[in-house]
């Protein structure tokens, strides 16, 4: 393996092993925008905007949504519009694990 390949492998490994805060909770889709989706949190009626490209809807069919469903997203892409995010719905996870979840739900 060459120097560049070795550096790239280390950089990718470091990024994938990084631990971030994530949101995971049951929501209702309020509005689908081009850049953000707006959701109402079932537990406390708080409202959040989540970057479209940075979250996963934990449903088998991404465009045939049930009335309520779970989402998962890095907290850095979640903006609280009103209310609060319940503390127990925020957890830490490696980027590698999140990437695997995205793949399971065919989200690229």
C-alpha positions as CSV (number, residue, x, y, z in Angstrom):
1,X,0.0,0.0,0.0
2,X,1.4,3.4,-1.0
3,X,1.7,6.4,1.2
4,X,-1.4,8.1,-0.2
5,X,-3.6,5.0,0.2
6,X,-2.4,4.5,3.7
7,X,-3.2,8.1,4.6
8,X,-6.6,7.9,3.0
9,X,-7.4,4.6,4.8
10,X,-6.4,6.2,8.2
11,X,-8.4,9.4,7.5
12,X,-11.6,7.4,6.5
13,X,-11.2,5.1,9.5
14,X,-10.8,8.0,11.8
15,X,-13.9,9.7,10.4
16,X,-16.0,6.5,10.6
17,X,-15.0,5.8,14.2
18,X,-15.9,9.4,15.3
19,X,-18.6,9.4,17.9
20,X,-21.4,12.0,17.5
21,X,-24.7,12.9,19.2
22,X,-27.7,11.6,17.3
23,X,-31.5,12.1,17.6
24,X,-33.7,9.0,17.4
25,X,-37.4,9.3,18.0
26,X,-41.0,8.8,16.8
27,X,-42.3,11.7,14.7
28,X,-45.0,13.0,12.3
29,X,-43.9,14.6,9.1
30,X,-45.3,18.2,9.1
31,X,-43.6,19.5,5.9
32,X,-41.2,18.2,3.3
33,X,-39.0,20.9,2.0
34,X,-36.1,20.9,-0.5
35,X,-33.5,21.4,2.2
36,X,-35.2,20.6,5.5
37,X,-38.1,18.3,6.6
38,X,-40.2,19.6,9.5
39,X,-41.3,17.0,12.1
40,X,-43.5,17.0,15.2
41,X,-42.0,14.9,18.0
42,X,-44.7,12.5,19.2
43,X,-43.6,12.4,22.8
44,X,-43.8,16.1,23.6
45,X,-45.2,17.9,20.5
46,X,-41.9,19.7,20.0
47,X,-41.1,20.7,16.4
48,X,-37.7,20.1,14.7
49,X,-36.3,20.8,11.3
50,X,-33.9,18.1,10.0
51,X,-31.6,18.4,7.0
52,X,-33.1,16.2,4.2
53,X,-29.8,14.6,3.2
54,X,-28.7,13.9,6.8
55,X,-31.4,11.8,8.3
56,X,-33.0,8.4,7.9
57,X,-36.6,7.5,8.1
58,X,-36.7,4.1,9.7
59,X,-39.4,2.7,7.5
60,X,-39.3,0.1,4.7
61,X,-40.4,2.4,2.0
62,X,-39.0,6.0,2.2
63,X,-41.8,7.5,0.1
64,X,-44.8,5.6,1.5
65,X,-44.8,6.9,5.1
66,X,-47.1,5.7,7.9
67,X,-48.8,8.4,10.1
68,X,-45.9,8.1,12.7
69,X,-42.5,6.7,12.3
70,X,-39.0,6.9,13.8
71,X,-36.1,8.9,12.3
72,X,-32.4,9.1,13.2
73,X,-30.2,12.0,12.5
74,X,-26.9,13.6,13.6
75,X,-27.8,16.3,16.1
76,X,-25.7,18.8,14.2
77,X,-28.4,18.6,11.5
78,X,-31.4,18.9,13.8
79,X,-32.7,22.4,14.6
80,X,-35.3,22.8,17.3
81,X,-38.1,25.0,16.0
82,X,-40.4,24.8,19.1
83,X,-40.4,23.0,22.4
84,X,-37.5,20.7,23.2
85,X,-35.9,17.4,22.2
86,X,-36.4,14.8,25.0
87,X,-33.0,14.1,26.5
88,X,-33.4,10.3,26.3
89,X,-33.9,10.6,22.5
90,X,-30.3,11.9,22.1
91,X,-27.6,9.3,22.2
92,X,-24.0,8.8,21.0
93,X,-23.1,6.5,18.2
94,X,-20.1,6.0,15.8
95,X,-20.5,7.4,12.3
96,X,-19.7,3.9,11.0
97,X,-22.9,2.6,12.8
98,X,-25.0,5.4,11.4
99,X,-23.6,4.7,7.9
100,X,-24.6,1.0,8.3
101,X,-28.2,2.1,9.3
102,X,-28.4,4.4,6.2
103,X,-27.3,1.4,4.0
104,X,-30.0,-0.8,5.6
105,X,-32.7,1.6,4.6
106,X,-31.1,2.3,1.2
107,X,-30.4,5.9,1.9
108,X,-27.3,7.2,0.2
